[in-house]
Amino acid sequence: MAPDRARVRQHRSLARRSLSSLLVASAAVLGSFRCFAAHGLSGHQPQQQQPQQQLQQQQQQLQQQQQQQQQLQHQQQQHPVARRQLLTALPGALLVVGTGAVASAKTTTRSELLGTEKFVPAGVDEDLKKAEELVKQSRELETQGDLLEEQERQVIGADDMDIDEKLETKEQQLEQQLKEVEDKLVDEEKELERESAVLESNKVASTNAGQQASIGRKFEEVQKEESQLKAEVKRVKDEERKLSDSEGRLDQAVRRLKRDRTPRIGRALQWVYEKWKSMQSQE
């Protein structure tokens, strides 16, 4: 149980990192397109070397974007949980891509884009201010999502791992005890058969009453010990059955905890979506 959840969290983290890289590459490409649009609006002819370098960077970023998209598709096919996490994070991702294109324009000075102050298109400063505010809000939403994930890992992951380790250790101990008891029982049965054969031969060969009484007492002791061994085997099997029942109850508790946790995560995602929708309407 716990290794599966850890593997899901690992792939979820990998998907988030891949998505972040993809968003950065997309924002850079859109920012470059915006720079070219600004050059066209101003009527200013940039230097010949700079567009070539930007074109090469765009080609490299597009190649990285295609590779990351293939990795994301492969992860989505193999891990449905990571795919659902990716789909729920899509509205916030679109917000980062949309605002990143405007924010990336700020990293280049106006002299590099247009050469002089008078070639700056109208509304660029306002767009940059809006971009800063949107990026700040996006980072706050991402921080809240990371906090929810950390709380989920602390509530579910740590407890389940500790319980699984304890149950596994207890099960191994019971299996070892059962094996020892069974081996001892087999040895005792062999010894009993040998002694029974000896007793039978002695019973036929000997007529001494004292020897017969001693043999009878020995036989009773062997039977008593055999009964004790059988009772021990029964006790070990009962403990094993109780352990299995405890595992079943643990699985039910984990499923119930997940079921109770789903509405809280759903409400958090709904709040993120409404926040994103309100920011879009403000634009």
C-alpha positions in Angstrom: 0.0 0.0 0.0 2.6 2.6 1.1 5.1 1.8 -1.7 2.2 2.4 -4.3 1.4 5.8 -2.7 5.0 6.8 -2.6 5.4 5.8 -6.3 2.3 7.9 -7.1 3.7 10.9 -5.2 7.0 10.5 -7.0 5.4 10.5 -10.4 3.2 13.4 -9.4 6.2 15.4 -8.4 8.0 14.5 -11.6 4.9 15.6 -13.6 4.8 18.9 -11.8 8.5 19.6 -12.5 8.0 18.6 -16.2 4.9 20.9 -16.4 6.9 23.8 -14.8 9.7 23.4 -17.4 7.1 23.2 -20.1 5.4 26.4 -18.9 8.8 28.2 -18.7 9.6 27.2 -22.3 6.2 28.2 -23.5 6.4 31.6 -21.7 9.8 32.3 -23.3 8.6 31.4 -26.8 5.5 33.6 -26.3 7.6 36.4 -25.0 9.9 36.2 -28.0 6.8 36.4 -30.3 5.7 39.5 -28.3 9.1 41.1 -28.8 8.9 40.5 -32.6 5.4 42.0 -32.5 6.7 45.1 -30.7 9.4 45.6 -33.3 6.8 45.4 -36.0 4.5 47.9 -34.3 7.3 50.4 -33.7 8.7 50.2 -37.3 12.2 49.8 -35.9 14.6 47.4 -37.6 16.6 45.4 -35.1 20.1 44.1 -35.6 20.5 41.1 -37.8 22.4 38.9 -35.3 19.8 39.2 -32.4 16.8 37.7 -34.4 19.0 34.8 -35.5 20.0 34.0 -31.9 16.4 34.3 -30.7 15.3 32.0 -33.6 17.9 29.4 -32.5 16.7 29.7 -28.9 13.1 29.3 -30.0 14.0 26.2 -32.0 15.8 24.7 -29.0 12.9 25.6 -26.6 10.4 24.0 -29.0 12.4 20.8 -29.2 12.5 20.7 -25.4 8.8 21.4 -25.3 8.1 18.5 -27.6 10.2 16.1 -25.5 8.5 17.2 -22.3 5.1 16.7 -23.9 6.1 13.2 -24.9 7.2 12.4 -21.3 4.0 13.8 -19.9 1.9 11.7 -22.3 3.9 8.6 -21.4 3.4 9.3 -17.6 -0.3 10.0 -18.1 -0.7 6.6 -19.8 1.1 4.7 -17.1 -0.2 6.6 -14.1 -3.9 7.6 -14.1 -3.4 9.3 -10.7 -0.7 11.6 -12.0 -2.9 12.3 -15.0 -5.8 13.4 -12.8 -3.4 15.6 -10.8 -2.2 17.1 -14.1 -5.7 17.8 -15.3 -6.7 19.5 -12.0 -3.6 21.7 -12.2 -4.4 22.7 -15.8 -6.3 26.0 -15.0 -3.5 27.4 -12.9 -1.0 26.3 -15.6 -2.9 28.2 -18.3 -2.8 31.2 -16.0 1.0 31.0 -15.7 1.4 30.6 -19.4 -0.8 33.5 -20.2 0.8 35.9 -17.8 4.3 34.6 -18.3 4.3 35.8 -21.9 3.8 39.4 -20.7 6.1 39.0 -17.7 9.0 37.7 -19.8 8.9 40.9 -21.9 10.1 42.7 -18.8 13.4 40.8 -18.7 14.6 42.6 -21.8 15.3 46.3 -21.6 13.5 48.7 -23.8 16.7 49.7 -25.5 17.2 46.1 -26.6 13.7 45.8 -27.9 13.1 49.2 -29.6 16.3 51.1 -29.3 14.7 54.3 -27.9 12.0 55.2 -25.4 9.7 56.6 -28.1 9.2 53.2 -29.8 7.5 51.6 -26.7 3.9 50.6 -27.6 1.1 52.0 -25.5 -0.2 49.9 -22.7 3.0 47.8 -22.2 3.7 49.3 -18.7 0.1 48.5 -17.7 0.4 45.0 -19.0 3.6 44.5 -17.1 2.0 45.6 -13.8 -0.9 43.3 -14.4 1.5 40.5 -15.2 3.4 41.1 -11.9 0.2 40.9 -9.9 -1.0 37.8 -11.7 2.3 36.0 -11.3 2.3 36.9 -7.6 -1.2 35.5 -7.2 -0.2 32.4 -9.2 2.7 31.8 -6.9 0.5 32.1 -3.9 -1.9 29.5 -5.3 1.0 27.2 -6.1 2.2 27.6 -2.5 -1.2 26.7 -1.2 -1.3 23.6 -3.4 2.1 22.5 -2.1 0.9 23.0 1.5 -2.1 20.8 0.8 0.1 18.1 -0.7 2.5 18.2 2.3 -0.4 17.9 4.7 -1.8 15.0 2.8 1.6 13.2 2.8 2.0 13.8 6.6 -1.5 12.6 7.4 -1.6 9.6 5.1 1.9 8.6 4.1 3.7 8.5 7.4 1.0 6.7 9.4 0.5 4.1 6.7 4.2 3.4 6.4 4.6 2.9 10.1 1.5 0.7 10.4 2.6 -1.4 7.4 6.1 -1.9 8.8 4.7 -3.0 12.2 2.2 -5.4 10.6 4.9 -6.8 8.3 7.3 -7.3 11.3 4.5 -9.0 13.3 3.6 -11.2 10.4 7.2 -12.3 10.0 7.5 -13.1 13.7 4.3 -15.2 13.6 5.4 -17.0 10.5 8.8 -17.8 12.1 7.0 -19.1 15.3 4.7 -21.2 13.3 7.5 -22.7 11.3 9.4 -23.5 14.5 6.3 -25.1 16.1 5.6 -27.1 12.9 9.2 -28.3 12.8 9.1 -29.3 16.4 5.8 -31.1 15.9 7.3 -33.1 13.0 10.3 -34.1 15.1 8.1 -35.1 18.0 5.8 -37.1 15.7 8.9 -38.9 14.3 10.1 -39.6 17.8 6.7 -40.7 18.9 6.5 -43.2 16.0 9.9 -44.5 16.8 9.0 -44.9 20.5 5.7 -46.4 19.6 7.4 -48.9 17.5 9.8 -49.6 20.3 6.9 -49.8 22.8 5.0 -52.2 20.6 8.0 -54.5 20.2 8.7 -54.3 24.0 5.1 -54.9 24.7 5.1 -58.1 22.7 8.5 -59.2 24.0 8.1 -58.2 27.7 5.6 -59.4 30.2 6.9 -57.4 33.2 4.1 -55.4 34.7 6.5 -52.7 36.0 7.9 -52.2 32.5 4.4 -52.0 31.0 3.4 -49.3 33.6 6.5 -47.3 32.7 5.8 -47.6 29.1 2.2 -46.5 29.6 3.3 -43.4 31.5 5.8 -42.6 28.8 3.1 -43.0 26.2 0.8 -40.7 28.2 3.5 -38.1 28.5 4.1 -38.2 24.7 0.4 -37.8 24.1 0.2 -34.9 26.5 3.1 -33.2 24.8 1.5 -33.7 21.4 -1.7 -32.1 22.7 0.3 -29.1 23.9 2.0 -28.7 20.6 -1.3 -28.9 18.7 -2.7 -26.2 21.0 0.3 -24.0 20.3 -0.2 -24.4 16.6 -3.8 -23.5 17.0 -2.9 -20.4 19.0 -0.4 -19.2 16.3 -3.0 -19.7 13.6 -5.5 -17.7 15.6 -3.1 -14.9 15.9 -2.4 -15.0 12.2 -6.1 -14.8 11.5 -6.5 -11.8 13.8 -3.6 -10.1 12.1 -5.3 -10.6 8.7 -8.5 -9.1 10.2 -6.5 -6.1 11.4 -5.1 -5.6 8.0 -8.6 -5.6 6.5 -9.8 -3.0 9.1 -6.7 -0.9 8.3 -7.5 -1.0 4.5 -11.1 0.1 5.3 -9.8 2.9 7.5 -7.5 4.1 4.8 -10.3 4.0 2.2 -12.6 5.9 4.5 -9.8 8.5 5.2 -9.3 9.0 1.5 -13.0 9.3 0.9 -13.3 12.0 3.6 -10.2 13.8 2.2 -11.6 14.0 -1.4 -14.2 16.7 -0.7 -11.6 18.9 1.0 -9.3 18.7 -2.0 -12.2 19.2 -4.3 -13.2 22.4 -2.5 -9.6 23.7 -2.6 -9.4 23.0 -6.3 -12.8 24.7 -6.8 -11.5 27.8 -4.9 -8.4 27.8 -7.2 -10.6 27.6 -10.3 -12.9 30.4 -9.1 -9.9 32.6 -8.3 -8.5 32.0 -11.7 -11.8 32.7 -13.3 -12.2 36.0 -11.4 -8.7 37.1 -12.4 -9.6 36.3 -16.1 -12.8 38.4 -15.8 -10.8 41.3 -14.3 -8.5 41.3 -17.3 
